[in-house]
């Protein structure tokens, strides 16, 4: 029975054939018999009642529950200042309630589209008969006559083909709608589903698009213009044909006056008014700040338990920590290819950046990809898992070493090393005998880091890193952790969060984008609860900051420098694996990293290919590609921000003699002769080490080292 209109059409065809044959018979004798008329009446009543019953049953089976389901409401995202920055929705419609629609707007549409709306029960027989007469004349069934309920049925449940079968279905759905919903509910649904041209579905979208205002603000002449568009959205679009749109609007005003909705005076005044359309650019929030919004969705799902469907349909208000200036800076740089290695035609070099306020853990900016965006695509800023290379050294080795009493001027072994078969090499292939911790960090030497990691103990290093939020697995229990040899890996967000401990005097706040999530009327559904951990004490954190400043000023990351603004940071590179696939490639990297911070912000950047193979690998280092990105993004993000030094913790005493450039400048409040002398002595000592190494190389000798004996000789370099 669900195809009742089609069955009825077939019955009409069969009945026509039967009547044709019936005419061929000599029926004059039958007409005069009472029995003939009695049987004919019974037959016609039977057919009528059967058809009526079948129709009623068919209508009862129609499913209009879609109308009773609430329309998807858009969710809005706000930045740290409370500004609306983005919109999310699974629907092309932004729904409004009937209470939000001005009375004159409702009346304009009813007067134009269905003046007997409050009288009929879904199908207006008068209008149908009028339209049918016209259809029979033209034989194309193109005439209107559909009520608001029928138009709603067509938009939601039927195709737009103009056939008798479709019109019968339309009438059936309209009757079912009228039996299910009230008139006000039908009108509200209609106003939210009707097409107003130029790609706008629903009254609210039309009000925004044509007039730059909300539905509640529509005046009489604007309402009449929108009502006039409905007859022919392309023909009467005020953007395509203003004269026709004006004529149609004035006709609507005349119809409203004729039907008593407005007075003749009101109609005359509105008719005299010109068409005034939106002049400002359309503020379309959909798709804005997509990289950050993708992460907001990710956090709402993973941290607060919302579903994607809830986020896209419930009209939530999500307040975030995004700083528009910082986010725009990151997106601008990530759209500029000059700051990234050139990829291949079949694969772009990818990247991800996370930028945090170390004082709160607030994620101020985040970009997880290069190139075209797609909804909830893979986010390399938060979902990536790659080995971190040397950026892990301060967290896995040097941070815990400071806690165990090692000082920056402690001498670390930098010679041939074999620890149970593990033989790390420095990136330049050379050794220097003994170097200070400061020099080992500054030049990112590998052997001293592994040697010191062995000295302090693997578990001590792991405990410090895990306290800083670095994810480790059971497989991560070996000396190569000192160089970032993780079983799984980390994301830029993991690293940025961990480094905020150094940037914030040892205190790490949990990274977060969402402040709170509320309903449209302000009811709080989820609220961020501040979480923090004291990773290390403020003095050790500040010592690390000084050491990492030295990396930027004199070490591997000069390209990350921001002029006179203080910057601390660390580079990292992950070499190609020693497999047959990469045999013969002498210089190649799988991943490159940079993590750095200023007194205001902390940022971590990863660059690499999604799929690394012999044709797709990097030839750059962490001190070039990612460091340059850091420089460009932070230069824009901190433009016009006053320069200030890193805060010195109370009671901090500089009892070691390795200092970054500028320690003795006035801006740090340090300018005594003793500091300058210590600094000079350190440089002299480093130069002596280099000269000794040079002599050793010229002699082409590789002396055997007794680690314990030599370490005892230099024990004064430690502070226990």
Secondary structure, DSSP 4 states (H G I P E B T S, - for coil): -TTHHHHHHHHHHHHHHHHHHHHTS--HHHHT-HHHHHHHHHHHHHHHHHHHHHHHHHHHH---GGGTSPPPBPEEEE-TTS-EEEEE-SSS-----GGGS-HHHHHHHHHHH-TTTTTSSS--HHHHHHHHHHHHHHTS-------HHHHHHHHHHS-----HHHHHHHHHHHHHHHHHS-HHHHHHHHHHH-B-STT-BSHHHHHHHHHSS-GGG--HHHHHHHHHHTT-TTTT-TTT-HHHHHHHHHHHHHHHHHTTSS-HHHHHHHHHSPP----SPP---BTTTHHHHHHHHHHHHHTT---HHHHHHB--EEEE---HHHHHHHHHHHT-GGGS---BTTBPPEEEEEEEETTTTEEEEEE--SSS--TT---TTTT--B--GGGGHIIIIIHHHHHTTB-TT-EEEES---BTTB----TTS---EEEEHHHHHHTT-HHHHHHHHHHH-HHHHHHHHHHTT----TT--SGGGGGT--SS-B-HHHHHHHHHHHHTTTEEEPPBSEEEEE-TT--EEEE----EEE-S-HHHHHHHHHHHHHHHHHSS-GGG-BTTB--EEEEEEEEPPSSGGGTT--S-EEEEEEEEE-SS-EEEEEEE-SS-BTTB-B---TTTHHHHHHHHHHHHHTTTPPP-PPPPPTT----S----TTTTSGGGT---HHHHHHHHHHHHHHHHHHHHHHHHHHTT------HHHHHHHTGGGB--
